[in-house]
Amino acid sequence: MIEIKKKSVIPIYGTAAVWTLYCLIFPFNSVFSFVILVSLGLITFGVLTLLFPGKTVSIEATEEPQRTGDEKIDTLITEGEKSVTEMRGLRDSIPDETVKQKADELASITDKIFKKLLVEPGVYTQVKRFADFFLPTTVKLLNSYNNFNQSGVEGENITSTMERINTALDTSLESYRKFFDSLFENQALDIETDISVFDTMLKKEGLLDSDFETKTSNTSQ
């Protein structure tokens, strides 16, 4: 949030009114009259500024969307942002709290999936496949649920279909979680490699074997 202080216009209007009244009542034909007029204006403006200091307005700061500089990847990120916005809009219009929570988590995971491209562009192929096949189906399911809900009609077909969509959202959530986790596979392998190399170095230096423990205990004695 950004706070902006808006000045009141009352001091300006008040000063203008004082000047106008002075000119109508008193003759304005000397330097002394001009000095009095300016002095009255300054005093009026100062007093009214103290009495009406204005107000502070808070507005939301619009952040520039993060981008990689790669047109192909950035286009995909933009598409993802639009889908997330649509999913959150559908979430807000769904009254059922259970479905609302599922829609919220789906939108949250989707947002994280596309933001992963900002730090690891190498997952582009996986995210592109997700955007082309899985995401549209999820958005369609949410739209369908919302349309059935807003129809205002209760019937066997509508109720059963909404229940099936609700169940399908559970499946989607589980799939989304697994897919997001899979995007960290390479990173996890890199960390495992680093740990393995680190362990090897420690063993080479004698810092992970029993000899080191013996040496340590002897030294302490």
C-alpha positions in Angstrom: 0.0 0.0 0.0 1.1 3.5 -0.8 0.0 6.5 1.3 -0.7 9.7 -0.6 -1.5 12.9 1.3 -4.1 15.0 -0.4 -4.1 18.7 0.5 -7.3 20.4 1.3 -8.6 23.1 -1.2 -10.3 25.0 1.6 -7.2 27.2 2.4 -7.0 28.3 -1.2 -10.7 29.1 -1.5 -10.7 30.8 1.9 -7.7 33.0 1.0 -9.4 34.0 -2.3 -12.6 34.8 -0.4 -10.7 37.1 2.0 -9.0 38.9 -0.8 -12.3 39.4 -2.6 -14.0 40.7 0.4 -11.2 43.1 1.2 -11.2 44.5 -2.3 -14.9 45.0 -2.1 -14.9 46.8 1.3 -11.6 48.7 1.3 -10.0 50.9 -1.3 -7.1 49.3 -3.1 -5.1 52.3 -4.1 -1.8 52.2 -2.3 1.2 50.0 -1.5 0.0 49.9 2.1 -3.3 48.4 1.0 -1.4 45.8 -1.1 0.7 44.8 2.0 -2.4 44.4 4.1 -4.0 42.3 1.5 -1.0 40.0 1.2 -0.7 39.7 4.9 -4.3 38.9 5.4 -4.0 36.2 2.7 -1.0 34.6 4.3 -2.6 34.6 7.7 -5.8 33.2 6.3 -4.0 30.5 4.4 -1.9 29.5 7.4 -4.8 29.3 9.8 -7.0 27.3 7.4 -4.1 25.0 6.6 -3.8 24.1 10.3 -7.6 23.6 10.6 -7.9 21.7 7.4 -4.6 19.8 6.8 -6.1 17.4 4.2 -6.3 13.7 4.4 -4.1 10.7 3.7 -5.3 8.2 1.1 -4.0 4.7 0.9 -3.8 3.1 -2.6 -2.6 -0.3 -3.7 0.8 -0.2 -5.4 0.7 -1.8 -8.8 3.8 -4.1 -9.1 5.4 -4.7 -12.4 5.0 -8.4 -13.3 8.3 -10.3 -13.1 9.6 -11.6 -16.4 12.7 -13.6 -17.6 13.4 -11.7 -20.8 12.8 -14.8 -22.8 9.7 -14.1 -25.0 8.6 -17.8 -25.1 8.8 -18.2 -21.4 7.3 -14.8 -20.6 4.3 -15.5 -22.9 3.6 -18.7 -21.0 3.9 -16.9 -17.6 1.4 -14.3 -18.9 -1.0 -17.1 -19.9 -0.6 -18.6 -16.5 -1.3 -15.3 -14.7 -4.5 -14.9 -16.7 -5.7 -18.4 -15.7 -4.9 -17.7 -12.0 -6.9 -14.5 -12.1 -9.8 -16.4 -13.7 -9.6 -19.2 -11.1 -9.6 -16.7 -8.3 -12.6 -14.8 -9.8 -14.5 -18.1 -9.9 -13.5 -18.9 -6.4 -14.9 -15.6 -5.2 -18.3 -16.3 -6.9 -18.7 -19.9 -5.5 -20.7 -19.9 -2.2 -19.8 -23.4 -1.1 -16.9 -23.1 1.3 -15.5 -26.6 0.5 -15.4 -25.9 -3.2 -14.1 -22.4 -2.6 -11.2 -23.7 -0.6 -10.3 -26.2 -3.4 -10.5 -23.5 -6.0 -8.3 -21.3 -3.9 -5.6 -24.0 -3.4 -5.7 -24.8 -7.1 -5.1 -21.2 -8.0 -2.3 -20.9 -5.4 -0.5 -24.0 -6.7 -1.0 -22.8 -10.3 0.5 -19.5 -9.4 3.5 -21.2 -7.9 4.0 -23.5 -10.9 4.3 -20.6 -13.3 6.5 -18.6 -10.9 8.8 -21.5 -10.9 9.7 -20.5 -14.5 11.2 -17.3 -13.1 13.9 -19.1 -11.2 14.2 -22.3 -13.3 13.4 -21.7 -17.0 14.5 -25.3 -17.7 11.1 -26.6 -16.6 9.4 -24.8 -19.5 8.5 -28.0 -21.3 6.8 -29.5 -18.3 4.9 -26.3 -17.4 3.9 -25.9 -21.1 2.3 -29.4 -21.1 0.6 -28.5 -17.8 -0.8 -25.3 -19.3 -2.0 -27.0 -22.5 -3.7 -30.0 -21.1 -4.3 -30.0 -17.3 -5.0 -26.3 -16.6 -7.8 -25.7 -19.2 -9.7 -28.7 -17.9 -9.5 -27.4 -14.3 -10.7 -24.0 -15.3 -13.5 -25.5 -17.3 -14.6 -27.6 -14.3 -14.7 -24.5 -12.1 -16.7 -22.6 -14.7 -19.1 -25.4 -15.1 -19.6 -25.7 -11.3 -20.2 -21.9 -11.1 -22.7 -21.9 -14.0 -24.7 -24.8 -12.5 -24.6 -23.0 -9.1 -25.8 -19.7 -10.5 -28.6 -21.4 -12.5 -30.8 -21.2 -9.5 -32.4 -24.5 -10.4 -32.2 -27.7 -8.3 -32.5 -31.0 -10.2 -31.0 -34.5 -10.2 -28.7 -33.9 -13.2 -27.4 -30.6 -11.9 -26.8 -31.9 -8.3 -25.1 -35.1 -9.4 -22.9 -33.2 -11.9 -21.9 -30.7 -9.3 -21.0 -33.5 -6.9 -18.9 -35.2 -9.7 -17.1 -31.9 -10.3 -16.4 -31.5 -6.6 -14.8 -35.0 -6.6 -12.9 -34.2 -9.7 -11.4 -31.1 -8.0 -10.0 -33.4 -5.3 -8.3 -35.4 -8.0 -7.0 -32.3 -9.7 -5.6 -31.0 -6.4 -3.7 -34.2 -5.8 -2.3 -34.1 -9.3 -1.4 -30.4 -9.0 0.5 -31.1 -5.8 2.4 -34.0 -7.4 3.2 -32.0 -10.5 4.5 -29.0 -8.6 6.7 -31.3 -6.5 8.1 -32.9 -9.7 9.4 -29.6 -10.8 11.9 -29.8 -7.9 13.3 -33.1 -9.1 16.4 -31.7 -10.7 17.0 -29.4 -7.8 16.7 -32.3 -5.4 19.2 -34.3 -7.4 21.7 -31.5 -7.4 21.4 -31.2 -3.6 21.8 -35.0 -3.2 25.0 -34.7 -5.4 26.3 -31.8 -3.3 25.6 -33.8 -0.1 27.3 -36.9 -1.5 30.4 -34.9 -2.5 30.5 -33.1 0.9 30.3 -36.5 2.7 33.2 -37.8 0.5 35.3 -34.8 1.4 34.6 -35.2 5.1 35.5 -38.9 5.0 38.7 -38.1 3.0 39.7 -35.6 5.7 39.0 -38.2 8.4 36.1 -36.2 9.9 33.4 -38.9 9.6 35.1 -42.1 10.7 35.9 -43.6 14.0 39.6 -42.6 13.8 38.5 -39.0 14.1 36.4 -39.7 17.1 39.4 -41.5 18.8 41.7 -38.7 17.9 39.2 -36.2 19.3 38.8 -38.1 22.5 42.6 -38.5 22.9 43.2 -34.8 22.3 40.6 -33.8 24.9 42.3 -36.0 27.4 
